[in-house]
Amino acid sequence: MYHNILIASALLLAACGGEQSSEGGSKAVAGGSVGSCTTRAYDEIGGPFELTADSGERMTQEDFKGRPTLVYFGFTYCPDICPGTLVGINNAYRLLPDGVEPPQTVLITVDPERDTPEALAKYVNSNAFPDNLVGLTGTPEEIKAVADEFIVAFNRVETPDSVAGYTMDHTSLIYLMDKDWKLKTFFAETNANPEDMSRCLAQLIG
């Protein structure tokens, strides 16, 4: 099973420019569901880190223990998949039953060159994103280390004809860590299925 998730993660490496669907237009690529909601926990995924928050504060996994945390890897220059996923997470939270508190939400950048704490601070304050979204950045070495802990692949793709100059391909999965920072489950295509995510969250943390 562990090897299966490695394969799934590799297949979920998505360019943030989107992909043309058969009906036309741009369609975010995040892969299909893998197993059921309660059978996606792997001890090998998730681990210690030390990064810089959008507030400028240095944070580790210890700062997020004590409550469930939803972790997503993305970047602020991503035009569609990353913001679409964060909007989908927010929509899922709004569908949670009364009395079920949304998890803490964390965005870890895969583009530390541009995503300074100041850039992340502006980005995470979007009204369309979860209210409790925290952005994390660091040195390239720190980002690589935490990505390895989550088996997240990413790479820079030069786009010389664009204003941005380059984009980032990256694994597009969303990880639910429990209050002890152990993987509880993970999600794919969350931006398209907030109802599924909400039901799963309610089952696991409700």
N, C-alpha and C positions, 0 to 999 in steps of 0.2 A: 504493500500500500504506500509506503514512503516513497518508493520510486515512482509510483503513479503521480504523486503530487509534484515531483520534480518535472516530470513530463508535462503535466498540466500547466505549471508555471512557465515553462519554456514556450508553450503554445500561446500563452496569454501575454507575450511581449507585444505591446500595442503601440503603434505610432500615434502621437497625440494629434495628428492631422485628420484622423478618422479614416473610414473605409467606405467606398461606395456600396450601397445596398443594391439588391436586384431591382428595387422599385425606384432607384435614383435617390440622390441626396446623400448626406453624410450619416454614417452609422457608427457609433462607438463600438469598438471591439473589446470585449472583456471575457470572452469564453462562456461556456455553458456551466450549468450547475454540476458540482462534483459530489456525488453521494447525497445523503439526506442531511438535514440541518444538524443532527446530533452525532454524525459520524465523520466529522471533519477535524478532529482534534489530533494534533501530532506533537509529541514532546520535543521533536527536533526543531520546531519552528518557533521563533521568538527567543530573545535572549537579552543579556545586559547591553546597555549603551550609555554613552554620555554625549549629549548634543546641546545646542544653544536654542532656546525658545525664542519666539517672536518678541518677547519682552526683553530679551538680552540675557535672561537668567540661564545658567547652566542647569540642565536637568538630566536625570537618569530614570531608568524604569522604576526605581523606588518611589519617585514622585507620583506615579500613576497607580501604585498598588492601593488596595482598599476598596476599589470599585471597578467594574468592567470598563474596558477601554477599546474603542474601535480605531484601528490603525490603517492608514492608507498612504501609499507612496505615490507622489506626483510632483508637479512643479507649477509655478505661477504663470509661466508663459504658455502653458498647455491651452489650446484654444477651445477644446470641446470635451474630451474624455474626462479630464480631471474635474473641471467645474460641473460637468453633468453628473459625475459620480457623487460629488459632494452635495449637490442639490438632491439627488436621489436618496442619499443618507438622511438628509433633513426631512424629506417627505416621509421616509420610513419612520422616523422619530415621531412625526405628527400623527401617525396611525397607531402608535402604541396604546394599549388599553390604559385607562385611568389607573393611576397608582404604580405604573411601571416607569421608572426613571430612565431616560436615555443614558447610554454609556458616555463616558468622556470620549471626545473625538480628537484624533491626532493626525495631522498631515506631516509626513516626513519628506522633505524635498529630495529629488534625485538630481537637482541642478544647483548645487551650492554656489557656483560661480555667480549666478544672478540673484539667487534667493537668499539675500541677507536677512537678518532679523527684521530690519525696517521694511523690506519688501513683503515679507511674510505677514507682518503686522497689518499692513494695508489690505492684503489679500484675504486673510481669514476673517476680517470684519464685514464681509459681504452679508447683506441681509438674507441672501438666498442660501447661505451655508448654515450648518448647525451653530447655535449660539455659543456652545462650549468648545469650539474648534481651536486647537493649539497648533501652531506651526513650529516645526523643528528643523534646524539646519546645522551645519558644522563644516569641518574641513572635508576635502574629498576623501581622505583616509577614514574619517569618522563615518561619513555617509556609506562608504563601501563596507565598512565593518557591520553597521546595523542592517544594511541590505542583505549581507551574507547570512545574518542571523535569521532573517525572514525568507531566505531563498528567493530574493527579489533580483531579477536581472535588469540592467539598464545600460544604455549606451547613447552617446551623442551622435546625432545625424546632422551633418552640415546642410544648410539650406541657403546658399549664397544669394539666391534671388529674393529671399524674404526679408522683411524688416528685422525680424528677430536674429537672423543669421544662422541659427541652428535650432533644432528641436531635440527632444529626448524620447527615445523608445524605452518603454519600461513595463514590467509586469504589472498587470492591472487586477489585483486582488485586494479585498478588504478583510482584515483580520480582527476577530473579536478575541481579546485577551481577557481572562478572568481577573478577579481581584488579587490573585497571587502572581499575575503576569505569566500565566500559562495559556496557550492557545486553546480556545473553546470551540471555535469554528471559523470558517472563512466563507466569503461570498464572492460571486462573480455576476456580472451584468446587473449590479445593484441599481444603477441609474435607471434601468428599464423595469425593474421589478421591486419597487419599494414595499409592495404588499407582502411579497415573500420574505423579504428581509425583516419586516416588522413582526410577522408571525414567528419567525425563528428567534428574534431577540426576545419576544414576549415569553417564548417557551424556555429559553436558556437563562434569562435574568429576571423574569417576572416573579 
